[in-house]
Amino acid sequence: MELIYSMRRKPLKCEPPHFDGTTDPEVVRPVCTISTCNIIAFSSLTELTDSDGETWGGHVYVCDLDTPWDSHKVTSTVHPVSSLEWDGEGKKLLVATTVGEVSVYGQKEYLLNEWTCLYTANFPGECIKKAAFFHNGRKVVALEKKPDAPICDRIQLLRATPTLKGFGGGACEGACVVTGTGLVGALTPGEGGRAHIVTDCLRAVRSHIATASIAHKNGNLLIAAGWRRGSKRGVHCAVCSVIRPNSTRSAPVSIQLQPLPTVYLLDDDVTPISISWWLRDDIDSLLIASTNLTLWKMTEQAYPVHKLLSKGPVQGSTTPGGGPKTVDCFNTVAWQQAAVWQMEGSDCATYVSSARLPSVAHAVLCTPRALHLLARDTPHYLHSRPIITSGVGVGAPEVASGAGTPPKKPKYGPGSIPSGASCATVWCVEMSALGGVVVAVDTHSQLHVYKLHQPAPDIPTPLSVQHVTSLLEYSMVSGYDSLDILMTLKANIVEAVYERITESFQRQPPTFQQFYFHSWLKLRIALCSLSASWQSSAAALTSLQLCYAAWAACAGALRDDKPDAIAPLTALLDDHTPLPEHDKNLLALEAKAELSSDGALQALQPLQALRR
């Protein structure tokens, strides 16, 4: 785990008291999340350019993982932002505040600097602790097969059960929220930008919820909520089902909560807790971080009882002696502690986040000053890295002995904190969809991005090439952005990965190659761009991609009912035509239709030759 970059901002001249303390769980701090398109969304209590503290409230920004210095504001709210969530495709962003305001924003034509509010909901008097979009019923599963097997056999696109079914069993849009009083709410889009809301209580007696986590499994929502009542602490768990009785878009929805066993923790009224689901196909696991990190697994246990209290004879089955067979035990589910990771030093955990894909068995734990990477099958931390945030005197230039004048104080970055300002602490961390990078945000809304070695630094090179190739093929099939994996590639395996993924794609069936050709071409361009000696190859592949785009645009611009469209296309392909004439010819090709005439096919022969 190595630092890629840290984004600094101009510090505040006067910060609120106890702003960076970790003992008060009620203080709202910045949060962050990263989408499947590798777009980072984070919140800030003030605008990024404000150093006087005149814009206190909630401000949401987004930036690309590759260009974090170019941040764009999504929205600003009067009250602080308590939860941020992306949808499964990374196109919509949910923003929730501490007063129960929930808004869903969408991009306009994939632009990061222009967002529109799609619909809103309001839960008066409630602080939203966690939110999650409904599952869209699209699931990409990586099966454990030989690397030489076809990609369509190793990576399969399954039709999973969506959270909310509509007409014909299709997925419906919506989101689920958990509030600070144990209220579970579901919202679906309505008319006029207002959402339809339905609520239910997590328990009959509502408790104070400090943190929550939501996960998808088998068409349901797994909800875990950490409650606090005096010095008592625990985690309530439940399975939430969202149904629409009439299967029509206008019909109201309803939610059903099935309680699961509660995890009771040690009594502590000071240390905050953080929870996260760590799901696999065979078992449900829950990470709980406080003074230490514990892993809890839900297992089915059998409790023996007296024969007078047994369930009685089972119909249709007999014992070897001929008598009826009785069941002398009751089966029930219970939480069992499976692993414990101790904290280093006296710091307590502030946030824990696990990988989204079951195939990535990693989780990240953050403390106020460090990040810890852990795996499911080992009781030790894989990596631990301190996070250096701007503090008093950190990075300040030293004054040489005998110097006449001290060096000039910088305005930004290390050494720029005014006297008396406190040092920022890390409070939120998220892992990318493919598990390539980790994004952390501190209390000053400064981003810190770390890369995770794929699969590990001590793994032999052939296995590393195989693992990285599998992740890139998964991103090609699923549509996830592979930038986080490309940022973690070692320079000595780039050529081997390029050759392996090219050879593997050329061995696939023709139908597979035709469908994923452009994704494969973009992946080759990205791999060639990583090597300084392959820049010419990257430029050639980029030109080929532009030729494909030009051929598709010109082919769709011709119409048989307008023979005059062939003449502008022929002039467009003529190298001796002046450049101003090209613009006129492009404007003349406005209509779109299929090609069928011989003249149109002859006009496209030069572009077809370039495409080959």
C-alpha positions in Angstrom: 0.0 0.0 0.0 1.7 3.1 -1.3 0.6 6.8 -1.4 -0.2 8.0 -5.0 -1.2 11.6 -4.1 -2.7 13.8 -1.4 -4.7 16.9 -2.3 -4.1 19.8 0.1 -6.4 22.8 0.6 -6.0 26.2 2.2 -6.6 25.7 5.9 -9.3 27.6 7.9 -8.1 30.5 10.0 -10.4 29.6 12.9 -11.7 26.1 13.4 -14.5 25.1 15.7 -13.4 23.6 19.1 -13.1 19.8 19.2 -13.5 19.6 15.4 -10.8 17.1 15.0 -11.5 15.1 18.2 -12.6 11.4 17.9 -14.4 11.0 21.2 -17.7 12.7 20.1 -19.6 10.5 17.6 -22.2 13.2 17.1 -19.9 15.6 15.3 -20.5 15.4 11.5 -17.3 15.0 9.6 -16.6 14.8 5.8 -17.4 11.6 4.0 -16.3 10.2 0.7 -17.2 7.4 -1.8 -16.0 6.2 -5.2 -18.1 4.9 -8.0 -17.6 2.1 -10.5 -16.5 4.7 -13.0 -13.7 5.8 -10.6 -15.3 9.1 -9.8 -14.7 10.3 -6.3 -17.5 12.2 -4.4 -16.7 13.8 -1.1 -18.3 16.4 1.2 -16.9 19.4 2.9 -18.2 21.6 5.7 -17.0 24.7 3.9 -16.2 25.5 0.3 -12.8 24.3 -0.8 -11.7 27.9 -1.6 -13.0 29.3 1.7 -10.4 29.9 4.4 -12.4 32.4 6.5 -15.2 30.0 7.5 -18.0 32.0 5.8 -19.7 29.1 4.0 -20.4 26.6 6.8 -23.0 24.0 5.8 -22.8 21.1 3.4 -20.9 21.1 0.1 -20.5 18.0 -2.2 -17.7 17.8 -4.8 -16.8 15.2 -7.4 -13.5 14.6 -9.2 -11.9 12.0 -11.4 -9.5 9.6 -9.9 -6.9 10.6 -12.6 -7.4 14.4 -12.2 -8.2 15.1 -8.5 -7.2 18.7 -8.7 -10.1 19.5 -11.0 -13.0 19.3 -8.5 -16.6 20.3 -9.4 -19.4 21.2 -7.0 -22.5 19.1 -7.2 -24.7 20.9 -4.7 -24.6 23.0 -1.5 -26.9 22.4 1.5 -27.7 24.5 4.6 -27.0 21.5 6.9 -24.0 19.2 6.9 -24.0 16.2 4.6 -24.1 12.9 6.5 -24.1 10.3 3.7 -23.0 10.0 0.0 -23.7 7.0 -2.2 -23.3 6.1 -5.9 -25.6 3.8 -7.8 -24.4 0.6 -9.4 -23.6 2.2 -12.7 -21.9 5.3 -11.3 -24.3 7.7 -13.0 -26.4 8.9 -10.0 -25.4 10.3 -6.7 -27.4 10.3 -3.5 -26.9 13.2 -1.0 -28.4 13.0 2.5 -28.1 15.5 5.3 -28.4 15.6 9.1 -32.0 16.9 9.0 -33.5 14.2 6.8 -33.2 15.7 3.3 -32.4 13.2 0.6 -31.7 14.2 -3.0 -30.7 12.2 -6.0 -28.6 13.9 -8.7 -27.7 12.8 -12.2 -25.1 13.8 -14.7 -26.0 15.6 -17.8 -24.3 13.9 -20.8 -21.6 12.4 -18.6 -20.3 15.9 -17.6 -18.8 16.3 -14.1 -19.5 20.0 -13.9 -23.2 19.9 -14.6 -25.6 18.0 -12.3 -29.4 18.0 -12.1 -31.6 17.0 -9.2 -33.8 14.1 -10.3 -36.0 13.7 -7.2 -36.0 14.5 -3.5 -37.4 13.1 -0.3 -37.7 14.4 3.3 -37.6 12.6 6.6 -38.3 15.5 9.1 -36.3 15.5 12.2 -34.2 12.4 11.2 -30.4 12.3 10.7 -29.6 10.0 7.8 -26.8 7.6 8.8 -26.6 5.4 5.7 -28.2 5.1 2.3 -28.0 2.7 -0.6 -29.6 2.5 -4.1 -31.7 -0.5 -5.0 -30.0 -3.3 -6.9 -30.6 -3.2 -10.6 -30.6 -7.0 -11.1 -27.3 -7.0 -13.1 -24.6 -9.2 -11.6 -21.2 -10.2 -13.1 -19.7 -13.3 -11.5 -16.1 -14.4 -11.9 -15.9 -18.2 -11.7 -12.9 -20.1 -10.6 -11.8 -21.9 -13.8 -8.6 -22.4 -15.7 -7.1 -19.3 -17.2 -7.2 -20.8 -20.7 -10.9 -21.2 -20.5 -13.1 -18.9 -22.7 -13.9 -15.6 -21.0 -17.6 -16.2 -21.4 -17.2 -19.3 -19.2 -15.0 -17.6 -16.6 -16.9 -14.4 -16.3 -20.7 -14.6 -16.6 -23.3 -12.0 -16.7 -26.2 -13.2 -14.5 -29.7 -11.9 -14.1 -29.9 -11.5 -10.3 -33.0 -10.7 -8.4 -33.5 -6.9 -8.2 -34.4 -5.2 -4.9 -37.7 -3.9 -6.3 -39.4 -5.6 -9.2 -41.6 -3.8 -11.7 -43.7 -4.9 -14.6 -42.4 -8.1 -16.2 -39.9 -8.6 -13.3 -37.7 -5.7 -14.4 -35.7 -3.6 -11.9 -37.2 -0.4 -10.5 -35.2 2.6 -9.3 -35.1 3.7 -5.7 -33.1 3.9 -2.5 -33.1 2.8 1.1 -32.0 4.9 4.1 -31.4 4.3 7.8 -31.9 7.2 10.2 -30.4 8.0 13.6 -33.5 6.8 15.5 -33.7 3.3 13.9 -36.1 4.3 11.1 -35.7 2.4 7.8 -37.1 4.2 4.8 -37.5 3.4 1.1 -38.0 6.1 -1.6 -39.0 5.7 -5.2 -39.2 8.4 -7.9 -42.5 10.2 -8.2 -44.1 13.0 -10.2 -42.9 16.5 -10.0 -39.5 15.6 -8.6 -40.9 14.3 -5.3 -40.3 10.8 -4.2 -42.7 8.3 -2.7 -41.7 7.4 0.8 -42.5 4.4 3.0 -41.0 3.8 6.5 -40.8 1.1 9.1 -38.9 0.7 12.5 -35.9 -1.5 12.8 -37.0 -2.6 16.3 -40.2 -2.0 18.3 -38.2 0.2 20.7 -36.3 2.8 18.7 -32.7 3.3 19.8 -30.1 5.9 19.1 -28.2 4.7 15.9 -24.6 5.9 15.7 -23.6 4.1 12.5 -25.1 1.8 9.9 -24.2 -0.4 6.9 -26.3 -1.7 4.0 -25.5 -4.5 1.6 -27.3 -6.4 -1.2 -27.9 -10.2 -1.2 -30.5 -12.3 -3.1 -32.8 -9.4 -3.9 -32.9 -8.2 -0.3 -31.1 -5.5 1.7 -29.0 -6.5 4.7 -29.1 -3.8 7.3 -26.8 -3.5 10.3 -27.2 -0.5 12.7 -24.9 0.2 15.6 -27.0 1.4 18.5 -26.0 3.1 21.8 -28.1 3.4 24.9 -26.2 5.0 27.8 -23.1 2.8 28.2 -24.7 -0.1 26.4 -23.8 -0.8 22.8 -24.7 -3.3 20.1 -25.5 -3.9 16.5 -29.1 -4.5 15.3 -29.4 -6.6 12.1 -32.3 -7.2 9.8 -33.3 -8.3 6.3 -35.3 -5.7 4.4 -37.6 -6.6 1.5 -39.1 -4.0 -0.8 -42.2 -5.1 -2.7 -44.8 -3.4 -4.9 -48.1 -5.4 -4.8 -49.6 -4.4 -8.1 -46.2 -4.3 -10.0 -47.1 -1.0 -11.5 -45.0 2.1 -11.4 -47.7 4.3 -9.8 -48.6 1.7 -7.1 -47.1 2.4 -3.6 -44.3 0.2 -2.3 -44.1 -1.5 1.1 -41.1 -2.8 3.1 -40.9 -5.8 5.3 -38.2 -6.1 8.0 -37.2 -9.6 9.3 -35.1 -9.2 12.4 -31.8 -11.0 12.7 -29.8 -11.7 16.0 -28.2 -8.7 17.7 -24.5 -8.4 18.3 -23.8 -7.1 21.8 -20.6 -5.3 22.5 -18.7 -4.3 25.6 -20.1 -1.4 27.5 -18.4 1.9 26.5 -20.0 5.3 26.2 -17.0 7.1 24.7 -15.4 5.2 21.8 -17.2 5.4 18.5 -17.9 2.3 16.4 -17.9 1.6 12.7 -19.5 -1.4 10.9 -19.3 -2.8 7.4 -20.7 -5.9 5.8 -18.2 -8.3 4.3 -20.2 -10.6 2.2 -19.5 -13.9 0.4 -21.7 -16.3 -1.5 -21.6 -18.9 1.2 -21.6 -16.9 4.5 -22.5 -13.4 5.8 -19.8 -11.6 7.8 -19.8 -8.3 9.7 -16.8 -6.1 10.6 -17.2 -4.1 13.8 -14.4 -1.6 14.6 -14.0 0.2 17.9 -11.1 -0.3 20.3 -10.3 -3.3 18.2 -11.5 -4.8 15.0 -13.7 -8.0 15.1 -15.1 -10.2 12.4 -18.5 -11.8 13.1 -20.0 -14.6 11.0 -23.6 -15.6 11.0 -23.9 -19.4 11.4 -26.7 -21.9 11.9 -26.5 -23.7 15.2 -28.4 -26.6 16.6 -29.5 -26.4 20.3 -30.4 -29.8 21.9 -33.6 -29.9 24.0 -35.4 -32.4 26.1 -37.5 -34.9 24.2 -40.6 -33.6 25.8 -39.9 -30.2 24.1 -38.8 -31.6 20.8 -40.7 -30.9 17.6 -42.2 -34.4 17.5 -42.1 -37.1 14.8 -41.2 -36.1 11.3 -43.7 -37.4 8.8 -42.5 -39.8 6.2 -39.3 -40.8 8.0 -38.7 -43.7 10.4 -35.8 -45.0 12.5 -34.1 -48.3 11.7 -36.2 -49.9 14.5 -39.4 -49.0 12.8 -40.5 -46.2 15.2 -41.1 -42.6 14.3 -38.0 -40.4 14.0 -38.0 -37.4 16.4 -36.0 -34.2 16.2 -34.2 -33.4 19.5 -32.8 -30.0 18.6 -33.8 -26.6 17.3 -31.9 -24.9 14.5 -31.4 -21.2 14.7 -28.9 -18.6 13.4 -26.5 -16.8 15.7 -23.4 -14.5 15.4 -20.1 -16.1 16.1 -16.8 -14.1 16.5 -14.3 -15.4 14.0 -11.3 -13.1 14.2 -9.9 -10.2 16.1 -7.4 -7.6 15.0 -5.8 -5.5 17.7 -5.2 -1.8 17.3 -1.7 -0.4 17.2 -1.0 2.1 20.0 -3.8 3.9 21.8 -5.8 5.0 18.8 -9.3 3.7 18.2 -10.8 3.0 14.8 -12.7 5.7 13.0 -14.0 3.9 9.9 -13.9 0.4 8.3 -14.6 -0.4 4.7 -14.6 -3.8 2.8 -14.4 -4.7 -0.8 -17.6 -4.7 -2.8 -16.8 -7.8 -4.9 -16.8 -11.2 -3.2 -13.7 -12.2 -5.1 -11.7 -9.3 -3.5 -11.1 -10.5 0.1 -9.7 -7.3 1.4 -10.8 -4.6 3.9 -9.4 -1.3 5.0 -9.4 0.0 8.5 -8.6 3.6 9.3 -7.5 5.3 12.5 -6.9 9.0 13.0 -3.4 8.8 11.7 -3.0 5.5 9.7 -4.5 3.0 7.3 -4.4 -0.7 7.8 -5.1 -3.3 5.1 -6.3 -6.7 6.2 -7.4 -10.0 4.5 -10.1 -12.4 5.4 -8.0 -15.4 6.1 -5.2 -13.9 8.2 -5.3 -12.5 11.7 -2.5 -9.9 10.9 -2.5 -6.7 9.0 -1.1 -7.0 5.5 0.1 -3.4 5.4 0.0 -0.4 7.6 0.7 3.1 6.4 0.7 6.4 8.3 -1.2 9.3 6.8 0.6 12.6 7.0 -1.9 15.5 7.2 -0.9 19.1 7.3 -0.1 20.2 10.8 1.8 22.7 12.8 5.3 22.7 11.6 4.9 19.6 9.4 7.1 20.1 6.4 8.1 23.6 7.3 11.5 24.6 6.1 14.3 24.6 8.6 16.2 27.8 9.3 20.0 27.3 8.9 22.2 28.5 11.7 23.5 32.0 11.1 21.0 32.8 8.4 20.1 36.5 8.2 16.4 36.2 7.3 14.1 33.3 7.7 12.6 31.6 4.6 9.3 32.8 3.2 6.3 31.0 4.6 4.3 29.1 2.0 0.7 29.9 1.5 -0.5 26.4 0.8 0.6 22.8 1.6 3.0 21.8 4.4 4.0 24.5 6.8 1.1 26.7 6.0 -1.1 26.0 9.0 -1.4 29.1 11.2 -0.4 29.1 14.8 -2.9 27.3 17.0 -4.6 25.3 14.3 -5.1 21.6 14.9 -4.0 18.7 12.7 -6.5 16.9 10.5 -7.5 13.3 11.3 -8.7 10.7 8.9 -12.4 9.9 9.3 -13.6 8.1 6.2 -12.1 5.6 3.8 -13.5 3.7 0.7 -12.1 1.0 -1.6 -12.6 1.1 -5.3 -14.9 -1.4 -7.0 -12.1 -3.6 -8.4 -10.0 -3.2 -5.2 -7.1 -1.3 -6.8 -7.0 1.9 -4.8 -8.2 3.2 -1.4 -9.5 6.8 -1.0 -9.4 8.5 2.4 -10.7 11.9 3.4 -9.7 13.8 6.6 -11.6 16.3 8.6 -10.2 19.1 6.4 -11.8 17.5 3.3 -8.3 16.6 1.9 -8.1 13.5 -0.2 -5.5 10.8 0.2 -5.3 8.0 -2.4 -3.3 4.9 -1.9 -2.7 2.0 -4.3 -2.9 -1.6 -3.4 -0.4 -4.0 -5.1 -2.1 -6.6 -7.3 -2.2 -9.2 -5.9 0.7 -8.7 -3.5 4.4 -7.6 -3.7 5.8 -11.0 -3.0 3.8 -12.9 -5.5 5.8 -14.3 -8.5 5.5 -12.5 -11.8 3.5 -15.1 -13.7 0.8 -15.2 -11.1 0.8 -11.4 -10.9 0.3 -11.2 -14.7 -2.5 -13.8 -14.5 -4.3 -12.0 -11.7 -4.1 -8.5 -13.3 -5.3 -10.0 -16.6 -8.3 -11.5 -14.9 -9.2 -8.2 -13.3 -8.9 -6.3 -16.6 -11.0 -8.9 -18.4 -13.6 -8.6 -15.6 -13.7 -4.8 -16.1 -14.1 -5.2 -19.9 -17.1 -7.5 -19.4 -18.7 -5.7 -16.5 -18.2 -2.2 -17.8 -16.3 -1.1 -14.7 -13.5 1.5 -15.1 -10.1 -0.2 -14.9 -8.1 3.0 -14.1 -7.6 1.9 -10.5 -6.0 -1.4 -11.7 -3.8 0.3 -14.3 -2.5 2.7 -11.6 -1.2 -0.3 -9.6 0.6 -2.1 -12.4 4.3 -2.6 -12.1 6.5 -1.4 -15.0 8.1 -4.8 -15.5 4.8 -6.6 -16.2 3.0 -4.1 -18.5 4.3 -5.8 -21.6 3.4 -9.3 -20.4 -0.1 -8.2 -19.4 -0.6 -6.6 -22.9 0.5 -9.7 -24.7 -1.6 -12.0 -22.5 -4.8 -10.0 -22.8 -4.3 -9.7 -26.6 -3.7 -13.4 -27.0 -6.6 -14.3 -24.8 -9.0 -12.0 -26.6 -8.1 -13.3 -30.1 -8.9 -16.9 -28.9 -12.5 -15.9 -28.0 -15.5 -16.8 -30.2 -16.3 -14.3 -33.0 -19.5 -13.1 -31.4 -17.6 -12.2 -28.2 -14.9 -10.4 -30.1 -17.5 -8.4 -32.0 -19.4 -7.3 -28.9 -16.4 -6.3 -26.8 -14.1 -5.1 -29.5 -14.2 -1.4 -28.6 -13.7 -2.1 -24.9 -10.7 -4.3 -25.8 -9.3 -1.5 -28.0 -9.6 1.1 -25.2 -7.8 -1.3 -22.9 -4.9 -1.8 -25.3 -4.6 2.0 -25.6 -4.5 2.4 -21.9 -1.8 -0.3 -21.5 0.4 1.1 -24.2 0.1 4.6 -22.6 1.8 3.2 -19.4 5.1 2.5 -21.2 7.3 5.3 -22.5 8.6 3.1 -25.3 5.1 2.3 -26.5 3.8 5.8 -27.0 3.9 5.4 -30.8 1.7 2.3 -30.5 -0.7 4.1 -28.3 -1.0 6.9 -30.9 -1.6 4.4 -33.7 -4.3 2.6 -31.7 -5.9 6.0 -30.9 -5.9 6.9 -34.6 -7.5 3.5 -35.4 -10.2 4.2 -32.8 -10.9 7.6 -34.4 -11.1 5.9 -37.8 -13.7 3.6 -36.5 -15.7 6.5 -35.0 -15.5 8.4 -38.3 -16.5 5.4 -40.3 -19.5 4.9 -38.1 -20.5 8.5 -38.2 -20.3 8.8 -41.9 -22.0 5.5 -42.5 -25.0 6.6 -40.4 -25.2 10.0 -42.1 -26.1 8.8 -45.5 -29.6 8.3 -46.8 -30.7 6.6 -50.0 -33.5 9.0 -50.5 -31.0 11.9 -50.7 -28.4 11.1 -53.4 -26.9 14.5 -52.8 -25.4 13.2 -49.5 -22.8 11.1 -51.4 -21.1 14.2 -52.9 -20.3 15.9 -49.6 -18.9 12.5 -48.3 -16.7 12.2 -51.3 -15.4 15.7 -50.9 -14.8 15.0 -47.2 -12.5 12.1 -48.1 -10.6 14.2 -50.7 -7.2 15.3 -49.3 -7.1 18.3 -51.7 -10.3 19.9 -50.4 -9.6 23.0 -48.3 -10.3 22.8 -44.6 -13.2 25.3 -44.5 -15.0 23.1 -47.0 -14.8 20.1 -44.6 -17.0 21.9 -42.1 -19.6 22.6 -44.8 -19.6 19.0 -45.9 -19.9 17.8 -42.3 -22.9 20.0 -41.8 -24.5 18.6 -45.0 -24.4 15.1 -43.5 -27.1 15.5 -40.9 -29.6 12.8 -41.7 -29.0 9.2 -40.5 -30.2 6.0 -42.2 -28.9 2.6 -43.1 -26.7 2.0 -46.2 -28.0 0.1 -49.1 -27.1 1.8 -52.3 -24.0 1.0 -54.3 -23.0 4.6 -54.6 -22.9 4.9 -50.8 -20.8 1.8 -50.4 -18.3 3.0 -53.0 -18.0 6.3 -51.2 -17.1 4.6 -47.9 -14.4 2.4 -49.4 -11.5 4.7 -48.3 -12.8 4.7 -44.7 -13.3 0.9 -44.8 -9.7 0.5 -45.9 -8.5 2.7 -43.0 -10.7 0.6 -40.6 -8.9 -2.6 -41.7 
